Amino acid sequence: MVGAVEDITIQPTENPDCRVYNTRYELCSAPEQGCRGEPSELGEFGCLVLDFRGVVSVTLLPYMMIVIKAPLFHWEEVEPKILELLSDFVRSQRLIDVA
């Protein structure tokens, strides 16, 4: 399944509350992880995702983001915000590549 822009793919997992977002652009230089309500190792981008209502955990790897949502939330509520943020990031990286 292709996400908001061609450089993002969404990979469902066996856990219906977990999705993996793959991108061609580096999201971080070292693994980062954070869970709602706990001290986190997340940088600014990961913190923005974790702040979305319904998101309980975010893991960033260089070209991958793993998001776990709360069971009572639906992906239709959470995913548009994630894709918008991720799409903006990818677009900004494309501009850097062109420059």
C-alpha positions as CSV (number, residue, x, y, z in Angstrom):
1,M,0.0,0.0,0.0
2,V,1.4,3.4,-0.9
3,G,1.0,6.3,1.4
4,A,0.8,10.1,0.9
5,V,3.8,10.4,-1.4
6,E,5.6,7.9,-3.6
7,D,8.6,7.7,-1.2
8,I,6.5,6.3,1.7
9,T,5.0,2.9,2.0
10,I,2.8,1.6,4.8
11,Q,3.4,-2.0,6.0
12,P,0.6,-3.5,8.1
13,T,1.8,-6.0,10.8
14,E,0.3,-9.0,12.5
15,N,-0.6,-6.6,15.4
16,P,-3.6,-4.6,14.1
17,D,-2.5,-1.7,16.4
18,C,0.9,-1.5,14.8
19,R,2.0,-0.1,11.4
20,V,5.4,0.3,9.8
21,Y,6.2,3.3,7.6
22,N,9.1,3.0,5.3
23,T,10.7,5.9,3.5
24,R,13.6,6.5,1.1
25,Y,14.9,9.4,3.4
26,E,16.7,9.0,6.7
27,L,14.5,9.8,9.6
28,C,17.2,9.5,12.2
29,S,20.9,8.6,12.4
30,A,20.5,6.2,15.4
31,P,17.5,4.3,16.6
32,E,15.1,6.2,18.8
33,Q,12.1,5.0,20.8
34,G,9.5,6.6,23.0
35,C,6.3,5.6,24.7
36,R,3.5,7.9,26.0
37,G,4.0,8.7,29.6
38,E,7.6,7.6,29.8
39,P,10.9,9.4,29.3
40,S,11.8,9.1,25.7
41,E,14.9,9.0,23.5
42,L,12.9,10.5,20.6
43,G,14.1,13.6,18.7
44,E,11.8,16.3,17.6
45,F,10.2,14.4,14.7
46,G,9.4,11.3,16.9
47,C,8.0,13.5,19.6
48,L,5.6,15.2,17.2
49,V,4.2,11.7,16.2
50,L,4.0,10.6,19.8
51,D,2.0,13.7,20.6
52,F,-0.8,12.7,18.3
53,R,-3.9,11.5,20.2
54,G,-4.1,7.7,20.1
55,V,-0.4,7.0,19.5
56,V,1.2,5.1,22.4
57,S,4.6,4.2,21.0
58,V,7.0,5.4,18.3
59,T,10.2,3.7,17.2
60,L,12.4,5.4,14.6
61,L,15.1,3.7,12.6
62,P,17.0,5.4,9.8
63,Y,14.5,4.6,7.0
64,M,11.6,3.2,9.0
65,M,9.1,4.4,11.6
66,I,7.0,1.9,13.7
67,V,3.9,3.3,15.3
68,I,1.6,1.6,17.8
69,K,-1.8,3.1,18.5
70,A,-4.1,2.6,21.4
71,P,-6.6,-0.2,20.8
72,L,-9.7,2.0,21.1
73,F,-8.5,4.3,18.3
74,H,-8.9,3.6,14.6
75,W,-6.2,4.0,12.0
76,E,-8.6,6.3,10.1
77,E,-8.3,8.8,13.1
78,V,-4.5,8.5,13.6
79,E,-2.9,7.8,10.3
80,P,-3.8,10.9,8.3
81,K,-1.9,13.0,10.8
82,I,1.1,10.7,10.7
83,L,1.1,10.7,6.9
84,E,0.8,14.4,6.7
85,L,3.8,14.9,9.0
86,L,5.8,12.2,7.2
87,S,4.9,13.6,3.8
88,D,6.1,17.1,4.8
89,F,9.4,15.6,6.0
90,V,9.9,13.7,2.7
91,R,9.1,16.8,0.7
92,S,11.6,18.8,2.7
93,Q,14.3,16.1,2.1
94,R,13.5,16.1,-1.6
95,L,14.2,19.8,-1.7
96,I,17.5,19.3,0.0
97,D,18.4,16.6,-2.6
98,V,17.6,19.1,-5.5
99,A,19.6,21.9,-4.0
